[in-house]
């Protein structure tokens, strides 16, 4: 995927070789670069970063790493039919929406989901994950690990397009105006790629961009 040209005459080249012509381009791509785990055993087949269909899993021992909204929602979806452990680097869930926090607290209190606190992943082994905790190393038996540790903007693509980023930080977002127009006139950036990860933000921004155009 590549964006070339200027306002009124952009050419968007697709991976399959097709080319689209547009007067304006709106990038609403989300944060597509998943944060991954770099520890021994991270390439084992039971270590994953997405949950496509919770119903595919039953009577499994599952570890969910990450307590943002995605991790919590995955844990809750799997908790009804699987033995789920949530691994938390802290003790609470400050990044998650209040409703998800409440649901996870309830599931932990009722014993539906186990909560491993102050836990940092050290390594993976076949059917196991080993965490460093305040009480020492803890090995958790598991058939599946789902690491939901957030994602970063597609920095490589954004730089290829020619957008100016706010800093050299890997998580930096493009500079945009109050109307979400980037440093390239006619190219707008909305949603998570612009630093606004909630879907409602993206929808509102999209409406504003359309109104502005």
C-alpha positions in Angstrom: 0.0 0.0 0.0 1.3 3.4 -0.9 -0.1 6.9 -1.2 1.4 9.3 -3.8 0.5 12.6 -5.4 -1.1 15.7 -3.9 -4.5 17.1 -2.9 -7.0 16.6 -5.7 -4.9 14.0 -7.5 -3.7 11.3 -5.1 -2.9 7.8 -6.3 -3.4 5.0 -3.9 -1.5 1.9 -4.9 -2.8 -1.4 -3.5 -0.9 -4.5 -2.7 -2.5 -6.4 -5.6 -1.3 -3.8 -8.1 -4.5 -1.9 -8.5 -4.5 1.9 -8.3 -7.1 4.2 -7.0 -7.4 7.9 -7.7 -8.7 10.3 -5.0 -8.9 13.9 -4.3 -8.6 13.3 -0.5 -7.2 10.4 1.6 -8.3 9.6 5.1 -6.1 7.2 7.0 -8.2 5.3 9.6 -6.0 2.3 9.9 -5.7 1.8 13.7 -2.6 0.7 15.4 -1.6 -2.3 13.3 1.8 -3.0 14.8 1.2 -5.4 17.7 3.4 -5.2 20.7 5.0 -8.6 21.1 6.9 -10.5 23.8 10.6 -11.0 23.4 11.5 -13.8 25.9 12.7 -17.4 25.4 9.9 -19.6 24.0 7.9 -16.7 22.6 7.8 -18.4 19.2 6.1 -21.5 20.6 2.8 -22.3 18.8 0.6 -21.9 21.9 1.7 -18.2 22.2 -0.6 -15.9 20.3 -1.7 -12.3 20.1 -5.3 -12.5 18.9 -8.5 -14.2 19.7 -10.6 -14.8 16.6 -13.4 -16.9 18.1 -13.8 -17.7 21.8 -16.1 -20.6 20.9 -13.2 -22.5 19.3 -11.8 -23.0 22.8 -13.3 -25.3 25.4 -11.9 -27.1 28.5 -8.5 -25.5 28.0 -6.1 -23.8 30.3 -5.6 -20.3 29.0 -3.3 -17.5 30.2 -4.2 -13.9 29.1 -1.3 -11.4 29.4 -2.5 -7.8 29.5 -5.3 -6.1 31.4 -6.5 -3.5 28.9 -9.9 -3.7 27.4 -8.9 -6.3 24.8 -7.2 -8.6 27.3 -10.1 -8.3 29.8 -12.7 -8.9 27.1 -10.8 -12.0 25.8 -10.5 -13.4 29.4 -14.2 -12.9 30.1 -15.2 -14.5 26.8 -13.1 -17.5 27.5 -13.8 -17.8 31.2 -17.2 -19.5 30.8 -15.8 -22.7 29.2 -12.1 -22.6 30.0 -9.7 -22.3 33.0 -8.4 -18.8 32.6 -5.6 -17.0 34.4 -5.1 -13.2 33.8 -1.4 -12.1 34.2 -1.2 -8.5 35.4 2.0 -6.5 35.8 0.3 -4.6 38.6 -2.7 -5.3 40.9 -5.5 -3.4 39.2 -6.8 -2.5 35.7 -6.4 1.3 35.3 -6.3 1.2 31.5 -9.6 -0.5 31.0 -13.1 0.9 30.9 -14.9 1.0 34.2 -17.5 -1.6 33.0 -14.7 -4.0 32.0 -13.0 -3.5 35.4 -16.2 -4.3 37.2 -16.8 -7.4 35.2 -13.3 -8.7 35.7 -13.3 -7.9 39.5 -16.5 -9.9 39.7 -15.2 -12.9 37.8 -12.1 -13.0 40.0 -14.1 -12.7 43.2 -16.3 -15.6 42.2 -13.4 -17.7 41.1 -14.3 -17.8 37.5 -10.9 -16.3 36.5 -7.6 -16.5 38.4 -5.6 -13.3 38.8 -1.8 -13.4 38.9 -0.6 -10.0 40.1 2.8 -8.2 39.9 3.7 -10.7 37.2 6.2 -10.2 34.4 6.7 -13.0 31.8 10.1 -14.6 31.9 9.9 -17.4 29.5 7.5 -19.9 27.8 7.8 -23.7 27.8 5.6 -26.2 26.0 2.2 -25.9 27.7 3.5 -23.5 30.3 4.3 -19.8 31.0 6.8 -18.7 33.7 6.3 -15.4 35.4 8.5 -13.4 37.9 6.4 -12.2 40.8 6.9 -10.7 44.2 6.8 -14.2 45.6 9.3 -15.6 43.1 8.9 -17.4 39.9 5.5 -18.9 39.2 4.9 -21.5 36.4 1.4 -21.6 35.0 0.3 -24.6 33.0 -1.5 -23.6 29.9 -2.7 -24.8 26.5 -3.0 -21.3 25.1 -1.4 -17.9 25.8 -3.1 -14.8 24.5 -0.9 -11.7 24.9 -2.9 -8.5 24.5 -0.3 -5.8 25.1 -1.6 -3.1 22.9 -0.3 -2.0 19.5 1.7 0.9 17.9 0.9 3.0 14.9 2.2 1.7 11.5 5.2 3.9 11.7 7.0 2.5 8.6 4.0 3.1 6.4 3.3 6.6 7.7 6.9 7.6 7.1 6.7 6.0 3.6 3.7 8.2 2.9 5.7 11.2 4.0 3.9 12.2 7.2 5.8 14.0 9.9 5.6 12.2 13.3 5.4 14.0 16.6 8.7 12.4 17.8 11.1 9.5 17.3 9.3 7.4 19.8 8.1 4.1 18.2 4.6 4.9 19.5 4.6 8.5 18.1 1.5 9.6 16.1 1.5 11.9 13.1 1.2 15.6 13.5 -2.4 16.7 12.6 -4.3 20.0 12.6 -7.5 20.6 14.6 -9.4 19.1 11.6 -7.1 16.0 11.6 -5.3 17.1 8.4 -1.7 15.8 8.4 1.4 17.7 7.3 0.5 16.6 3.7 -2.4 18.7 2.5 -5.4 16.5 1.7 -4.3 13.5 3.8 -6.2 13.2 7.1 -5.4 10.8 9.9 -8.1 9.8 12.4 -8.6 7.2 15.1 -5.9 5.2 16.9 -3.3 6.1 14.3 -3.8 9.7 15.3 -3.7 8.9 19.1 -7.5 8.4 19.6 -8.0 4.7 20.2 -11.7 4.6 21.0 -14.1 3.7 18.2 -16.5 6.5 19.1 -13.6 9.0 18.6 -12.8 7.6 15.2 -16.5 7.9 14.2 -16.8 11.4 15.4 -13.5 12.4 13.7 -14.6 10.8 10.5 -17.8 12.9 10.5 -15.8 16.0 11.2 -13.4 15.3 8.3 -16.3 14.7 5.9 -17.8 18.0 7.0 -14.5 19.8 6.6 -13.8 18.4 3.1 
